[in-house]
Amino acid sequence: MVLRCPRSDQVRDPRYAANRGDALDEIASDFRVRDVQHLAANQARVRRAWADRLRDAQDRHPLQARVIRKQAALRRRHLPLRRLLGQASDVLFALKPCWAMSPLIVSQVLPASRLFDVVIFNETSQIVPADAIPSIMRGHQIVVAGGRPAAAADELLPAGRRSR
């Protein structure tokens, strides 16, 4: 954190004199307390919404819920994820609405359909655009974050096809 002294014209500004320092400290302290309360309330709200959606999915799809419970009880010989999704996708996505995986294994693990509302790529400089396509097609929207600010168009092509 960098602190700097106010310029002399700022010190003479009557707007600064209108607020007492202890009053501003009290406002900031009150904000911090309310911010923590707000975050705790949001956490509880998200957990409650997740539990309600899971309960609803289990009620609507009791056979899928049974498959998930059976798989969770196993110590080994679990169904492959692709088969499990085929048998219990509604309950599985209600149970785990957020997934994280490498774009390189998406085609091996997930069926070729739009499964997610949003697909998020972080550190895009670490993946070739062609390898990202299977992940992109599984989402309704895409968010790209990180990586280089901008790549030249020919950088996206394989080395043998570049114009340089």
Summary of the structure (lengths in Angstrom):
residues: 164
radius of gyration: 25.7
end to end distance: 44.6
largest distance: 75.6
contacts: 336
relative contact order: 0.07
helix: 59%
strand: 9%
